[in-house]
Amino acid sequence: MDLSFTAEQEAFRRQVRTWIKANLPVRERDAPPLEQGDPKRIQAMKDWQRKLYGAGYVAMGWPKEYGGQAADVVQQTIVNEELVLARAPGLIGMMGIQMVGPTLMKFGSEEQKRRHLPHILNAEEIWCQGYSEPGSGSDLASLKTRAELVGDEFIVNGQKVWTSNAQHAHWMFCLVRTDPAAPKHKGISYLLIDMRSPGVTVRPLIQMTGDPGFNEVFFEDVRVPRQNLVGELHQGWQVANATLAHERNMLGSTTVTQHMFNGLLRLAQSRERGGRPAADDPVIRQRLADLLIRVEAMKYHAFRQLTDTIKKRPPGIGASVNKLVSTELNHDIAAMALEVMGSYGLLARNARHVVDRGSWPNEFMFTLGLVIGGGTSQIQKNIISERGLGMPRGA
Ligand SMILES: Cc1cc2nc3c(=O)[nH]c(=O)nc-3n(C[C@H](O)[C@H](O)[C@H](O)COP(=O)(O)OP(=O)(O)OC[C@H]3O[C@@H](n4cnc5c(N)ncnc54)[C@H](O)[C@@H]3O)c2cc1C
């Protein structure tokens, strides 16, 4: 594996860095997350994605006819690294860009691609994921939301739960049961549902962060045109799994983890412990070093995945390793930050002496959620042991 960048790639990096410096408003650095639900924040995030896309730095690897540049993955990696270094906010349209977009490119009809992909890129339409239901999380294939094909329409009835960002979303990619008589994996279809359709009700749920990050979504006789079916009727499980692999990689972003670790380091350098910077305390230094080793190991795992992608090798269980390692590491980084802050870590985000705008207690709780969301750590370990290591299935 050659880990060095070419002269051309380094020149590209300088160009990206200059653009970010000129275009990222200072107030957007380390901005609070979308989950806090401020409408101005939502607009600011849409504007940021549009600007970044306009500059050619979003979904660079997508084919040109769908709004990308067919660029190699190293270029997008460089952009992502520079965004992290600049402490830029995440993209509001991530579920569109990283999950449903690539799925539509593989399984969608030409009409679906032309209708949806441009709006995903410029943040005009936000997407949410309608997979989990009450009683169907890890055992996703047991889902019960029904879709009955009547003429040219599906009539959808049922309920989804834990649907992140449904309250801002225009569209949902949704798993429904279209053949209740078939074995559970074989009677599922993948639909694109317009969230503005009559019969869709979104009810926010408050997470332990205190923010309404996810929702219950109810469907009551919701009419969905047949042309919104992705892939074949009753064959949605295969499509769903393609999206899941993309989700694991999205949640397992190395750049996000590096961003968090850099923040922890700044914190440890700026907070005092025993009359000197916390980062000078030998115990804290040891713990920081342990975390950094894990961050670096994750980075090299990401390079290995990048090499697999460039060489067009099958992805294997890399996405599950990514998801497992990064979400647990992110939570450990946030936990360490709370330790460094001592009792300041208990302050609410609007309290007078709050540190880093209260982002660390929020991260501590939010990252715990991500150990569960997108398939829990136990489920990722099952996948790695069965499909990666070839171990026998448990009872
Ligand atoms: C922050 C957050 C955001 C989310 N966003 C979305 C979203 O946008 N869209 C969406 O559809 N869903 C979303 N989810 C739901 C998420 O996918 C599920 O919570 C997750 O798949 C687990 O399902 P469950 O909650 O039903 O738990 P369960 O499946 O009931 O699991 C309970 C416990 O049992 C363990 N367990 C279950 N089965 C096994 C097994 N076979 N082997 C070993 N252990 C097992 C689990 O690891 C877990 O510890 C989100 C969840 C969170 C926390």
The ligand as an ORCA input file, in Angstrom:
! r2SCAN-3c Opt
* xyz 0 1
  C     -29.669      7.453     17.323
  C     -30.426      6.440     16.542
  C     -30.845      6.752     15.260
  C     -31.590      5.831     14.532
  N     -32.024      6.199     13.284
  C     -32.767      5.327     12.566
  C     -33.296      5.698     11.293
  O     -33.082      6.829     10.816
  N     -34.052      4.822     10.628
  C     -34.304      3.586     11.116
  O     -34.981      2.816     10.434
  N     -33.857      3.186     12.318
  C     -33.096      4.034     13.058
  N     -32.626      3.677     14.300
  C     -32.997      2.363     14.848
  C     -31.847      1.356     14.904
  O     -31.559      0.849     13.633
  C     -32.263      0.254     15.877
  O     -32.387      0.856     17.165
  C     -31.248     -0.863     15.953
  O     -31.207     -1.579     14.730
  C     -31.552     -1.838     17.106
  O     -32.861     -2.257     17.066
  P     -33.793     -2.180     18.384
  O     -33.704     -0.796     18.912
  O     -35.132     -2.684     18.005
  O     -33.109     -3.121     19.438
  P     -33.240     -4.728     19.532
  O     -33.113     -5.302     18.165
  O     -34.480     -5.029     20.297
  O     -31.958     -5.104     20.370
  C     -31.925     -5.030     21.801
  C     -30.585     -5.567     22.275
  O     -30.442     -6.965     21.912
  C     -29.247     -7.163     21.152
  N     -29.495     -8.167     20.108
  C     -30.586     -8.250     19.305
  N     -30.457     -9.293     18.459
  C     -29.251     -9.854     18.714
  C     -28.529    -10.960     18.174
  N     -29.027    -11.676     17.154
  N     -27.308    -11.253     18.682
  C     -26.769    -10.512     19.703
  N     -27.417     -9.461     20.271
  C     -28.631     -9.139     19.778
  C     -28.941     -5.812     20.524
  O     -27.570     -5.692     20.216
  C     -29.385     -4.846     21.627
  O     -28.367     -4.714     22.572
  C     -31.893      4.565     15.069
  C     -31.475      4.248     16.362
  C     -30.747      5.164     17.093
  C     -30.320      4.811     18.477
*
